[in-house]
Amino acid sequence: MSNSNKTKPEKPSNKTQNKSAWLTFFYVGTEEVSFSEDARRILIINLFTIVGVFFTLPLGIISLFTGKTTLGWCLVFIAVLYAINHVFLRFSRNHSLSGSFVIYPLYALMIYLVYTGGMNGTGHVWIFCVPAVSLFLHGMKQGLIELAVFTIALIIVMFFTDNYFSEFGYHETLPSRILFSFMVVIFLSGIYEYSMSRFNDELKEKTGKLKLLAYIDSLTELLNRRGMLQRLEIKEQEVIHLLLADVDFFKRVNDQYGHDAGDYALMKIAEIIQTSLPEYGFAARWGGEEFLVALSEGDIQEANALAELIRKRIESYKFSYEGQVFNVTLSVGVASTTPSVILREAITLADNRLYRAKHSGRNQVCTD
Ligand SMILES: Nc1nc2c(ncn2[C@@H]2O[C@H](COP(=O)(O)OP(=O)(O)OP(=O)(O)O)[C@@H](O)[C@H]2O)c(=O)[nH]1
């Protein structure tokens, strides 16, 4: 293809670039934008720190200007802490510690707000964000324990201290209403967190199974072609010896003993191949009745010897399926990658040698 025909890689649109910049900003501290539990926590930390800075800083400044000096400095301190935390997460990627920098100052600030009343006696309205953040960041078990401790602290502050409630002329039932509604929010956040983590666990398990299905052959439990290629590509820079084996006259096995007997034979052959491999060998079902073995160490003599061993073990094995006993044989082609023979070429070479083994009478190993 001439250079002029080559298509230039498409430049991402401004919209896509903006979206990706926002995502990177909110997922900072994680390797990739994904839906893993850790990535979700990091997203929550980043969102909370950013929202925290944008809300807390103006409120702190207003408090300072309206003479509420202690409250003002507390809020400014929290805003600065959250901003530093965002930078800390960006460089350390330690979301566990970063989560603690978010949640523990938050608990302290909330207790302080409930005790003092914050701005004009509205301090208590902020406590309802605590359960969701606590459960999100620390999970069900630790989150609930911390919320229980926080609720006890809340009860002590609201019912057993000389707090602001009396100052603002609130109805006497307000503290108990706050407490009950706070517990309802804990309950609802708990249900949400529980169902989210169950959903995540199931998703993880199903994704794991799907990945396995994508790379493993379900009949023989060996790698499938995709799984083998993936493993071979990882070892592309190394010398690899390849044994491509094909069952001889397998159509006859199916025709004579039935398709199920054929399946059984494939399973047994896979088992024999697998149990013949050295530690550094791996095998795949390459196609219908074709198997590919790869050796990432050893020399070509060892590869040839292994091919011969497998061939002999199959030849002498008595396949027995539902009272029917039969024999099968294998033809094998062996080839290796070298600095001048890349993987695809070595596979083609092994295939050509397998073809030669077939045409030289089958049940044999062809190495050149
Ligand atoms: N039972 C069973 N048979 C399969 C499976 N996959 C492929 N086959 C059969 O394998 C047979 C392969 O036949 P051919 O390609 O003609 O080769 P062959 O009979 O083995 O003959 P040669 O390779 O020339 O020695 C076909 O009959 C396929 O139906 C499978 O998963 N199970």
The ligand as a Gaussian input file, in Angstrom:
#p B3LYP/6-31G(d) Opt

LIG

0 1
 N      -16.878000     -35.719000      17.804000
 C      -16.348000     -34.609000      17.329000
 N      -15.898000     -34.533000      16.088000
 C      -15.346000     -33.424000      15.621000
 C      -15.225000     -32.284000      16.431000
 N      -14.631000     -31.322000      15.697000
 C      -14.368000     -31.833000      14.488000
 N      -14.800000     -33.109000      14.430000
 C      -14.764000     -34.021000      13.311000
 O      -13.437000     -34.285000      12.918000
 C      -13.511000     -34.769000      11.586000
 C      -12.329000     -34.272000      10.819000
 O      -12.374000     -34.899000       9.589000
 P      -11.340000     -34.605000       8.451000
 O      -10.932000     -33.174000       8.439000
 O      -11.923000     -35.144000       7.185000
 O      -10.079000     -35.384000       8.842000
 P       -9.848000     -36.843000       9.339000
 O      -11.029000     -37.732000       9.143000
 O       -9.338000     -36.759000      10.734000
 O       -8.707000     -37.307000       8.380000
 P       -7.203000     -36.845000       8.328000
 O       -7.078000     -35.596000       9.108000
 O       -6.921000     -36.616000       6.887000
 O       -6.415000     -37.952000       8.894000
 C      -14.840000     -34.336000      10.999000
 O      -15.652000     -35.455000      10.813000
 C      -15.412000     -33.456000      12.084000
 O      -16.825000     -33.586000      12.185000
 C      -15.745000     -32.353000      17.745000
 O      -15.679000     -31.409000      18.526000
 N      -16.273000     -33.524000      18.157000

